Amino acid sequence: MRVESEVADALAQGRPVVALESTLISHGLTRPRNLEVAREVEAAVREGGAVPATVAVVRGEVRVGLDQAGLEAIACGEDVAKCGVRDLAPVAARGGHGATTVAATAHLAARAGIRLFATGGLGGVHRGARDSWDESADLDTLARTRIVVVCSGVKSILDVGATLERLETLNVTVLGYGTDLFPGFYLAESEHPVPWRVDSPLEVARVLEAQTQVGAGAAILVAQPIAAHEQLDRELHDRALRSGLEAAHRQGVAGKAVTPFLLDHFHSQTEGASLEVNVRLVVANARLAGQIAQAAATP
């Protein structure tokens, strides 16, 4: 694992660092928008007062922090694998490029000594999981990884209520940032309450410090809703979700193929509006993560 020099220096000096996933860059956005967004997200971390560390596998080498060439390799490469934790070793062994998911980014960031991580939405329990047992590896990894993840909830195409139940079972701390209701990803709110509310980066930093003192070993989720005026139109959201689920059922889409299928359906049905909402919330989360990292690093 190679830690980029600016990131390594910041960690050695106790300065704030925020990890960023790379799947959004390689698999979530079209070119050249993906590279533009990658730079926007890194800039937002700096605006928040921290050093960005985008995580990926480049030519078989795990990188924590990407230089320009590494960022372009992940954004523009034709054969970039989507890497969960279980995929890291095969991709590294073959000398390939890999974009890290929430789970893989959290795992590698924690290994490098990074405590803050910003993303868009988590994976979770899939609809119909009672029959399929289908849930994201993000949940199990977060149960075993001491890291603060700033997100906008879980993707609304998933079973949000069941995901919150699993997070409780796995002892993952969930904080609503400026909200009493769990964010709805594309929407500012779901109907599910959060167990704890915080209203400032300093409050989150205090929770992080207390977590160390009590010896809790799982992640802390800071769930920040997208601004109400920037959310996807609720009627459009519900219509796209309903038609997407029906289309997936008709076409026999199942397992890990469901999430990309539904996200593509959302993109199509909303004429790209869902992707722009995704970009806005990722940038906002990166900025907040930088502020939390700064607060946590301040004596």
Secondary structure, DSSP 8 states (H G I E B T S, - for coil): -EE-HHHHHHHHTT--EEEE-SHIIIIIS-TTHHHHHHHHHHHHHHHTTSEEEEEEEETTEEEES--HHHHHHHHH-SSEEEE-HHHHHHHHHTT-EEEE-HHHHHHHHHHHT--EEE-S-B--B-TTHHHH--B-HHHHHHHT---EEEES-B-TTS-HHHHHHHHHHTT-EEEEES-SB--BTTBS--S-B-SEEE-SHHHHHHHHHHHHHHT--S-EEEE----GGGS--HHHHHHHHHHHHHHHHHHT--GGGHHHHHHHHHHHHTTTHHHHHHHHHHHHHHHHHHHHHHHHH--
